Amino acid sequence: MALGLPEFHILDRDVPPVSQTRHQIAAMVNSRARCRAAVTSKRALENYLHRDAIFEASGFSAEVTDADDLPDLVARRANERHEPVVPWDDLTHRARKRLRYKAKRWLNTGAVEKMTAVRLAERDGSCEVRSWLATIAAINGR
């Protein structure tokens, strides 16, 4: 039984063919009353992070683009810092996946904490995040 509560979902765009599936899912959610979904214009939420926030939180210098797999880039850099260095391609699939997961978790906590409104505005020129917040307010009747 549906509770009739408002819902808002943000889906990472990712890369084809995943992106097409995400757009289809968003369309299904958007067809329900008081439910909205948005697909990011960037590859993932981490791509909204500013390079200075990443640097301040980690010491990694990373140019962030809209299409990069940022958790993968950070995981590779973190791997290079460890001694002894094991080349990324020599790591097992499981080890790479674990490092990528740690990087993703860290980006969504440590780097996010270093974000400011100015940094977000620089990375989100089309104000997507602001539109998501406005949509959340609207479906909640505010």
N, C-alpha and C positions, 0 to 999 in steps of 0.2 A: 504494500500500500504506500503510495507516495505521500510524503509529509507536506508537500506544497511550499517548501521553504525555497528562498532564492538561492541560486548557485552561480558561481563565477569560476571559470576554468581558464588557465593560461597554458597553452600548449606550445612547446618549442617547435619552431619551423623544421629544424633538422635539415636533411638533404633528401632528394628524391630517391626512392619512391615513398619514403616515410612522410614527407611533407604533404603529398596528395592525400594520404590517409588522415593526417591531422586536420586538414581543411574539411574533409568529409565529416569527421567527428565533430568539429566545431559547428558545422551546419546543422547536424542533428541536435546538438545541445541548444543552439539558438532557435530551433523550432519549438521548443518547450516554453511555456509561460514562465516568466520571472527567472529564466535561465539564460546565461550568456557565456560564450566562450570566445577567446581570441587566440589567434596563432601569431606568434611573434614574427616581426619582419626580419629579425636577426636569427642566426642559427639556434641560439639557446639563450636563456636568461643570463648566463654568465657573460655573454657578449655585450651586455649593457654596462659591465664594470669598466671603470676608468683605469688606464695604465698606472696612474699615480697611486690609486687605492691598492692595486695589486703590488706595486713596489713597496709601499709603506708597510703592508702586511707581511711581505715575504722577502724583500730584497731582490726579487726577480724583476728584471726589466723585460716587459712584454708589450709589444704593440698589439692592441686589440683591434681586430677587424670584425665586421659583421658576420663573416662566413667561417672564421677559424673554429676548430674544435679546441677551445681554450683549456678544458680539463686535460686533454691529451698533451697540449704544449706544456702546461705547468707540470704534469706528471713526468714528462721527459726531462725537463730542467731539474726537477727535484732528484730524479735518478742520477743525473750527472754530478750532483753535489755529494753523493754518497761514496764512501770508500769501502771496499774497492769498487771502482766504477765497472758496472757490467753494462755493455752496450744494450740499448733499448731492444734491438732486434734479437738479442741473445736471451732476453728474459722470456719466461714461459708466458703463454696467453693469460693464464691466471694471475701471474705477478703483475703484468701490465694492467690488467683489469682492476686489480686491487689498488695499484698506485693511481690510476685514473679516478677511481671512486674516492680515494683520500683527497685528491686534488679538487674534485668537484665539491666535496663536503667543505673543504677549507675555503674555497672561493666563495661559497654561499654563506660563510660565517665570517671569517677573518677579513676577507677583502670587502665584503658588503659593509662591515662596520666602519670601514675607512671611506665609504662613499659620502658625498655631500650633494646638496641640491645643485650646486654649480657643476660638479663632475657628472652628475646624471644628465643635466641639460646638455652638456658637451657630447655625451655618448648617445643621447636620445633626442636628436634634433627634431624629430617628427612628433615628439610628446606622446609616444605610445603609452608609457607608464601612467602619465596623467590621465589619458583617456580611459585606461583600465580602472583607475580609481574613481573617475566620474561615473563609469558604468556600474561599478559596485554600489556607489551611493544611490544611483537611480533605481536599481532593482531592489534596493532596500527602502525605497520611498523617502530618501533624504534629499 
